[in-house]
Amino acid sequence: MSRRPIPAEAFEHGDPKRYRRGCRCRPCVDGITADARRHRYLHNTGRGALTTPARAAAHVHRLRAAGMPDRDIQAAANIADDVLYRILRGEGQIYRTTELRIVSVAPPQEGAPGCGAGIPGLGTIRRLRALAADGWTAAELAHRVGKHKQFIVYLQNSGLETHVRQWVADYTRSLYAQLQGLTPEGAGIAPHIVGRTRTRAAKKGWVGSAYWDDDEFENPDFTPAIEATPRFIALAENTFELERLGHTRQQAAERLGVTKDNLQAAIGRYRKATQQQAAA
């Protein structure tokens, strides 16, 4: 007997899977847009959306060794049982997003609520900086985790060698997972405030979530390939994707954090470069 299709309601708003099942609300449009942008970035930097299951399988074995039942692993990683066991058998390939959800599951002894152990803060600081580069204000991030704005600012401006408490790393990782793929404008933050936040982050050299591999935040040897795609190309291609989803060019400019004139100029450069490449 064939398996019944999973309905849109089984996924949260903002999840690309919900969009693909017919939901066209703003968070779901934002989610599919960010998903398409990420896939394009991976393609342009020589990486695909798929990977081998080896890393995910190794982490599942660690979770099992720590005493975590398979059903809890499935629930925490939001995967079906057949996906879990296919990964353990090493069959085929899996999406990088699936791998990320699995490797983000903390073993019971490491993920206990309120754990105060000191750990390297590299991943925590990078995640908070990436969210700022996406336009999320420190005040909004602090509100979502129940902390003071100045604490978020302190973390964002700390040196990458700083250590943080385990519980700080845990709620930051959770916050990033919730907001990745969404836009501050979609959450009701005024576009001019979002733009100001992005500008400040850019001046400090911080780059947004689209430039990061999710499993590389804790890797001190990883540097985002920010030069892989020239900005005018990224702006033009993201605009075309947003217009395909029904946004006007003005709306696209607001969501991408630039003026409409700057966006028009980027599209002009993109089309000229494309014509020159075709003529070569």
Phi, psi and chi 1 to 4 in degrees:
 res  aa     phi    psi   chi1   chi2   chi3   chi4
   1 MET       -  134.3 -177.3  174.9   67.1      -
   2 SER   -72.2  148.8   61.4      -      -      -
   3 ARG   -78.1  138.5 -171.4  169.1   57.2 -178.8
   4 ARG   -68.8  141.8  -63.8  179.1   60.2 -174.7
   5 PRO   -65.0  147.4   23.8  -34.4      -      -
   6 ILE   -79.0  126.5  -57.8  174.7      -      -
   7 PRO   -74.3  161.1   28.9  -36.3      -      -
   8 ALA   -59.0  -34.9      -      -      -      -
   9 GLU   -65.4  -12.9  -68.8   73.4   18.5      -
  10 ALA   -75.0  -11.6      -      -      -      -
  11 PHE  -118.2  151.9  -57.5   95.1      -      -
  12 GLU   -71.1  153.1  -63.0  -70.1  -23.2      -
  13 HIS   -61.7  135.7  -73.3  -70.0      -      -
  14 GLY   102.6  -16.6      -      -      -      -
  15 ASP   -80.0  126.6 -170.3  -37.3      -      -
  16 PRO   -54.0  -29.4  -27.2   35.5      -      -
  17 LYS   -64.8  -33.4  -63.9 -174.8 -175.0   67.6
  18 ARG   -70.2  -39.1 -172.1  175.6  179.0  113.1
  19 TYR   -61.1  -44.0  176.4   92.1      -      -
  20 ARG   -66.3  -15.7  -64.6 -173.0 -177.3  103.5
  21 ARG  -100.7   13.9  -74.7  162.5  175.3   78.4
  22 GLY   112.3   -9.3      -      -      -      -
  23 CYS   -78.3  128.4 -176.1      -      -      -
  24 ARG  -119.7   29.0  -64.7  -63.7 -175.6  -92.1
  25 CYS   -71.8  166.4   70.2      -      -      -
  26 ARG   -59.4  -47.8 -177.9   62.8  177.0  -90.4
  27 PRO   -59.7  -36.3  -25.6   35.7      -      -
  28 CYS   -72.0  -36.2  -73.4      -      -      -
  29 VAL   -64.4  -41.6  170.6      -      -      -
  30 ASP   -61.9  -40.9  -68.5  -19.8      -      -
  31 GLY   -64.4  -44.9      -      -      -      -
  32 ILE   -70.8  -31.8 -165.7   67.5      -      -
  33 THR   -65.2  -47.0  -58.5      -      -      -
  34 ALA   -64.6  -36.0      -      -      -      -
  35 ASP   -65.0  -43.6 -169.2   55.7      -      -
  36 ALA   -65.6  -39.5      -      -      -      -
  37 ARG   -64.2  -40.9 -174.8 -175.5  -54.8  124.9
  38 ARG   -65.9  -43.3  174.1  171.9  171.4   74.8
  39 HIS   -62.3  -38.6  -75.2 -178.3      -      -
  40 ARG   -66.2  -40.4 -173.7 -178.5  -59.2  110.5
  41 TYR   -62.4  -45.8  166.4   70.8      -      -
  42 LEU   -61.3  -40.8  -69.3  172.5      -      -
  43 HIS   -64.2  -43.8  175.5   75.2      -      -
  44 ASN   -67.7  -24.6  -70.8  -17.4      -      -
  45 THR  -100.8   16.7   53.9      -      -      -
  46 GLY    81.0   17.3      -      -      -      -
  47 ARG  -123.1  144.6  -70.4  162.8  -73.0 -179.0
  48 GLY   -99.8  175.7      -      -      -      -
  49 ALA   -77.9  -14.0      -      -      -      -
  50 LEU  -106.3  154.5  -62.7  173.5      -      -
  51 THR  -149.2  170.9 -173.4      -      -      -
  52 THR   -75.1  157.4   67.2      -      -      -
  53 PRO   -83.1    4.0   30.0  -34.6      -      -
  54 ALA   -59.2  -48.2      -      -      -      -
  55 ARG   -66.0  -41.4 -173.6  165.3  179.6  -96.5
  56 ALA   -64.9  -42.0      -      -      -      -
  57 ALA   -62.5  -41.6      -      -      -      -
  58 ALA   -61.4  -37.5      -      -      -      -
  59 HIS   -72.0  -37.7 -168.7   67.5      -      -
  60 VAL   -59.5  -41.2  170.1      -      -      -
  61 HIS   -62.9  -37.2  -72.1  -53.3      -      -
  62 ARG   -65.8  -40.9  -75.4 -166.1  -69.5  -89.1
  63 LEU   -64.9  -41.5  -64.6  173.7      -      -
  64 ARG   -62.2  -43.5  -77.9  176.8  160.8 -178.3
  65 ALA   -63.2  -27.5      -      -      -      -
  66 ALA   -83.3    0.5      -      -      -      -
  67 GLY    94.4   15.9      -      -      -      -
  68 MET   -89.6  122.7 -164.9  169.0 -171.7      -
  69 PRO   -66.5  153.4  -17.8   31.1      -      -
  70 ASP   -57.7  -39.3  -74.3   -2.5      -      -
  71 ARG   -64.2  -33.7   63.4  179.7  179.2  -83.6
  72 ASP   -72.5  -36.1  -68.0  -13.3      -      -
  73 ILE   -63.3  -45.1  -62.7  173.2      -      -
  74 GLN   -60.3  -43.4  -68.1  170.5 -141.6      -
  75 ALA   -66.8  -43.3      -      -      -      -
  76 ALA   -67.5  -35.1      -      -      -      -
  77 ALA   -93.2   -5.4      -      -      -      -
  78 ASN    56.2   53.7 -168.9   24.7      -      -
  79 ILE  -129.6  155.1   57.8  174.0      -      -
  80 ALA   -80.6  161.1      -      -      -      -
  81 ASP   -64.4  -36.1   53.4   -0.9      -      -
  82 ASP   -66.9  -32.0   60.4  -29.6      -      -
  83 VAL   -67.7  -43.1  174.2      -      -      -
  84 LEU   -58.5  -48.2  175.1   65.8      -      -
  85 TYR   -75.7  -26.8  -62.1  123.8      -      -
  86 ARG   -67.8  -37.3 -178.4  167.1   57.8   82.4
  87 ILE   -63.9  -44.1  -72.1  171.4      -      -
  88 LEU   -66.3  -28.7  -68.7  172.4      -      -
  89 ARG   -82.7   -8.4  -69.3 -167.3  -60.2  -92.0
  90 GLY    73.2   29.0      -      -      -      -
  91 GLU   -90.5  129.1  -64.2  177.8   -4.8      -
  92 GLY    65.4 -155.2      -      -      -      -
  93 GLN  -122.4  163.3  -67.9 -176.3  -56.0      -
  94 ILE  -129.8  160.8   60.5  173.2      -      -
  95 TYR   -70.4  145.6  -76.5  103.8      -      -
  96 ARG   -60.2  -33.1  -69.8 -177.0 -177.1  -87.1
  97 THR   -65.0  -35.8   50.6      -      -      -
  98 THR   -66.0  -44.6  -58.8      -      -      -
  99 GLU   -57.9  -43.5  179.9 -167.6   62.9      -
 100 LEU   -60.4  -45.3  169.5   64.1      -      -
 101 ARG   -61.4  -35.7  -67.9 -160.2  -55.6  -86.3
 102 ILE   -72.5  -49.4  -67.5  173.0      -      -
 103 VAL   -70.8  -14.5  -59.8      -      -      -
 104 SER   -82.5  -10.0  -64.0      -      -      -
 105 VAL   -75.0  122.2  176.8      -      -      -
 106 ALA   -85.7  138.5      -      -      -      -
 107 PRO   -58.9  150.4  -23.8   34.3      -      -
 108 PRO   -51.2  -43.9  -26.3   33.9      -      -
 109 GLN   -72.7  -20.3   67.7  -90.6   26.3      -
 110 GLU   -92.5  -24.2  -64.8 -179.4    4.5      -
 111 GLY  -104.6   17.3      -      -      -      -
 112 ALA   -62.2  135.6      -      -      -      -
 113 PRO   -56.8  136.0  -23.9   34.1      -      -
 114 GLY    80.4    8.2      -      -      -      -
 115 CYS   -59.8  127.3  177.2      -      -      -
 116 GLY  -104.6   13.4      -      -      -      -
 117 ALA   -62.9  142.9      -      -      -      -
 118 GLY   -84.1  130.4      -      -      -      -
 119 ILE  -133.8  162.2   63.7  170.1      -      -
 120 PRO   -57.2  137.0  -27.2   36.5      -      -
 121 GLY   -96.3   11.0      -      -      -      -
 122 LEU   -54.3  -51.5  179.5   62.7      -      -
 123 GLY   -65.4  -39.5      -      -      -      -
 124 THR   -61.6  -48.1  -63.1      -      -      -
 125 ILE   -65.8  -42.6  -64.9  166.1      -      -
 126 ARG   -63.8  -40.1  -78.1  173.3  162.0  178.1
 127 ARG   -63.7  -44.9  -73.6 -176.9  176.4   89.6
 128 LEU   -66.1  -36.0  -69.8  173.8      -      -
 129 ARG   -68.1  -39.9  -71.7 -179.9  176.8 -179.1
 130 ALA   -62.9  -39.5      -      -      -      -
 131 LEU   -65.5  -37.9  -70.2  172.5      -      -
 132 ALA   -63.6  -41.5      -      -      -      -
 133 ALA   -65.0  -27.1      -      -      -      -
 134 ASP   -76.6  -12.1  -75.0  -14.7      -      -
 135 GLY   108.9    3.1      -      -      -      -
 136 TRP   -79.3  121.6  -65.8   98.1      -      -
 137 THR   -73.3  155.6   65.0      -      -      -
 138 ALA   -61.6  -35.9      -      -      -      -
 139 ALA   -62.9  -42.2      -      -      -      -
 140 GLU   -68.3  -42.1  177.9   66.2   17.5      -
 141 LEU   -62.8  -43.0  -62.3  177.9      -      -
 142 ALA   -63.0  -41.9      -      -      -      -
 143 HIS   -60.4  -39.6  171.8   71.7      -      -
 144 ARG   -71.7  -23.2  -72.9  173.7  176.7  -94.5
 145 VAL  -110.1    4.1  -65.2      -      -      -
 146 GLY    72.1   31.1      -      -      -      -
 147 LYS  -118.8  175.2  -57.0  -61.5  175.8 -176.4
 148 HIS   -85.3  144.5 -165.0  -81.7      -      -
 149 LYS   -53.3  -41.7  168.4 -171.9  172.3 -179.0
 150 GLN   -65.3  -26.1  -68.6  -55.1  -41.3      -
 151 PHE   -68.9  -40.5 -176.7   56.2      -      -
 152 ILE   -63.9  -44.4  -59.8  -62.6      -      -
 153 VAL   -61.1  -41.7  173.0      -      -      -
 154 TYR   -60.2  -44.9  162.2   76.2      -      -
 155 LEU   -65.4  -44.5  -71.7  173.4      -      -
 156 GLN   -60.1  -33.1  -71.0  173.6  -30.3      -
 157 ASN   -97.8    5.8  -69.5  -69.7      -      -
 158 SER   -75.6  157.5  -65.0      -      -      -
 159 GLY   -67.8  151.0      -      -      -      -
 160 LEU   -67.6  -12.5  -64.7  178.5      -      -
 161 GLU   -89.1   -0.9   72.0  -74.7   -9.7      -
 162 THR   -62.0  145.2  -59.5      -      -      -
 163 HIS  -100.8  147.9  -82.2   60.6      -      -
 164 VAL  -130.6  166.5  -60.2      -      -      -
 165 ARG   -74.6  152.1  -62.5  -64.0 -174.8 -174.9
 166 GLN   -57.7  -40.1  177.5   72.2   57.2      -
 167 TRP   -68.2  -28.0   55.9  -93.7      -      -
 168 VAL   -67.9  -44.5  174.8      -      -      -
 169 ALA   -61.9  -38.9      -      -      -      -
 170 ASP   -64.6  -48.6  -71.3  -16.2      -      -
 171 TYR   -74.2  -25.4   73.1   60.5      -      -
 172 THR   -69.2  -42.4  -60.2      -      -      -
 173 ARG   -61.8  -41.8 -173.5 -180.0  -66.7  106.4
 174 SER   -65.7  -42.0  175.7      -      -      -
 175 LEU   -62.0  -44.7  176.4   65.8      -      -
 176 TYR   -61.9  -42.4 -177.4   83.5      -      -
 177 ALA   -62.4  -35.4      -      -      -      -
 178 GLN   -70.8  -37.5  -67.1  170.4   21.0      -
 179 LEU   -95.1  -19.7  -62.3 -178.3      -      -
 180 GLN   -59.9  128.0 -174.0 -175.8   24.6      -
 181 GLY    94.1  -11.3      -      -      -      -
 182 LEU  -100.8  167.0  -56.2 -179.1      -      -
 183 THR  -119.4  146.4   64.2      -      -      -
 184 PRO   -59.3  -36.6  -22.4   33.5      -      -
 185 GLU   -60.2  -38.8  -65.6   92.4  -22.5      -
 186 GLY   -66.7  -21.3      -      -      -      -
 187 ALA   -91.2    4.4      -      -      -      -
 188 GLY    95.2    6.9      -      -      -      -
 189 ILE   -81.6  134.2  -57.4  176.9      -      -
 190 ALA   -58.7  136.7      -      -      -      -
 191 PRO   -55.1  -36.8  -27.6   36.1      -      -
 192 HIS   -69.4  -30.7   73.5  -80.7      -      -
 193 ILE   -72.6  -40.6  -64.7  177.4      -      -
 194 VAL   -60.8  -46.5  174.2      -      -      -
 195 GLY   -61.2  -39.7      -      -      -      -
 196 ARG   -65.4  -39.4 -169.8  166.2   60.0 -154.2
 197 THR   -65.5  -43.1  -57.2      -      -      -
 198 ARG   -63.9  -39.3  -71.7  171.9  176.4  154.3
 199 THR   -64.6  -44.1  -61.4      -      -      -
 200 ARG   -61.6  -42.8  -81.3 -159.4  -62.3  -98.3
 201 ALA   -63.9  -42.1      -      -      -      -
 202 ALA   -63.0  -38.3      -      -      -      -
 203 LYS   -64.2  -27.3  -72.1 -179.5  178.4  178.0
 204 LYS   -89.6   -0.3  -65.3 -179.4  179.0 -178.1
 205 GLY    83.1   14.4      -      -      -      -
 206 TRP   -83.6  141.7  -58.1  -12.8      -      -
 207 VAL  -119.2  152.5  -64.4      -      -      -
 208 GLY   -75.5  177.6      -      -      -      -
 209 SER   -62.5  -26.6   56.1      -      -      -
 210 ALA   -64.3  -20.5      -      -      -      -
 211 TYR   -94.7    0.8  -71.5  100.4      -      -
 212 TRP  -109.8  143.0  -75.3   96.4      -      -
 213 ASP   -85.1  127.9  -78.8  -19.2      -      -
 214 ASP   -60.5  -28.5  -64.9  -59.4      -      -
 215 ASP   -92.5   11.6   55.2  -14.2      -      -
 216 GLU  -111.7    4.0  -63.7  -72.0    3.6      -
 217 PHE   -60.5  -35.6  -81.2  106.5      -      -
 218 GLU   -89.1    0.3  -81.4   79.4   14.6      -
 219 ASN   -89.9  109.8 -178.4   -2.1      -      -
 220 PRO   -67.3  -16.3   25.2  -34.7      -      -
 221 ASP   -91.9   -1.5  -62.7  -39.0      -      -
 222 PHE   -93.7  131.0  179.2   80.3      -      -
 223 THR  -124.4  125.6  -59.2      -      -      -
 224 PRO   -56.8  136.4  -21.8   32.9      -      -
 225 ALA   -81.9   69.1      -      -      -      -
 226 ILE   -71.1  -15.7   59.3  175.5      -      -
 227 GLU   -96.7    2.9  -60.2  -60.0  -28.6      -
 228 ALA   -63.5  -37.9      -      -      -      -
 229 THR  -124.6  115.6  -57.1      -      -      -
 230 PRO   -52.7  146.4  -26.1   35.3      -      -
 231 ARG   -59.5  -39.4  178.7  168.8  170.6   75.3
 232 PHE   -66.2  -31.6   76.9   90.6      -      -
 233 ILE   -69.9  -45.1  -67.2  179.1      -      -
 234 ALA   -61.7  -42.7      -      -      -      -
 235 LEU   -63.1  -44.7  -75.5  174.0      -      -
 236 ALA   -64.6  -48.4      -      -      -      -
 237 GLU   -65.8  -38.9  -69.1 -176.5  -17.8      -
 238 ASN   -66.1  -35.5  -71.9  -23.4      -      -
 239 THR   -64.6  -45.6  -61.1      -      -      -
 240 PHE   -60.2  -38.3  -61.5  150.9      -      -
 241 GLU   -67.1  -41.9 -179.6   66.3   20.7      -
 242 LEU   -66.2  -40.2  -70.9  170.3      -      -
 243 GLU   -65.2  -36.1  -70.7  179.4  -23.9      -
 244 ARG   -62.2  -30.2 -172.9 -176.9   68.4   80.0
 245 LEU   -87.7    2.9  -65.7  172.0      -      -
 246 GLY   105.9    6.0      -      -      -      -
 247 HIS   -86.4  148.1  -63.8  -85.7      -      -
 248 THR   -78.1  166.8   66.0      -      -      -
 249 ARG   -65.7  -35.6 -170.6  150.3  -65.3 -179.6
 250 GLN   -63.9  -43.1  179.0   61.6   47.4      -
 251 GLN   -64.2  -38.6  -69.7  170.7  -28.4      -
 252 ALA   -62.5  -42.7      -      -      -      -
 253 ALA   -60.7  -42.8      -      -      -      -
 254 GLU   -64.5  -40.7  -68.0  172.8   -2.7      -
 255 ARG   -72.3  -27.4  -67.7 -171.2   54.8 -171.4
 256 LEU   -92.1   -1.4  -65.6  171.5      -      -
 257 GLY    76.4   28.3      -      -      -      -
 258 VAL  -133.0  168.5  -62.7      -      -      -
 259 THR   -79.3  161.6   65.7      -      -      -
 260 LYS   -64.2  -36.3 -175.3  177.3  178.6 -178.6
 261 ASP   -63.4  -42.6  -72.3  -17.8      -      -
 262 ASN   -64.4  -36.4  -73.5  -19.5      -      -
 263 LEU   -67.5  -42.2 -162.3   57.9      -      -
 264 GLN   -60.8  -40.5  -62.9  -78.6   38.6      -
 265 ALA   -65.0  -40.4      -      -      -      -
 266 ALA   -63.3  -41.7      -      -      -      -
 267 ILE   -66.5  -38.3  -68.8  171.8      -      -
 268 GLY   -61.3  -44.5      -      -      -      -
 269 ARG   -63.6  -40.5  -71.1 -176.4   63.0 -165.9
 270 TYR   -61.8  -46.8  176.3   86.2      -      -
 271 ARG   -66.6  -36.9  -73.0  175.1  171.7  160.2
 272 LYS   -65.7  -43.5 -178.0  177.6  179.8 -179.9
 273 ALA   -64.1  -37.6      -      -      -      -
 274 THR   -66.3  -41.8  -59.0      -      -      -
 275 GLN   -63.7  -42.0  -68.0  169.7   -3.9      -
 276 GLN   -65.5  -38.5  -69.8  173.5  -17.5      -
 277 GLN   -66.5  -38.9 -174.7  176.7   14.8      -
 278 ALA   -68.3  -32.8      -      -      -      -
 279 ALA   -79.6  -17.9      -      -      -      -
 280 ALA   -72.4      -      -      -      -      -
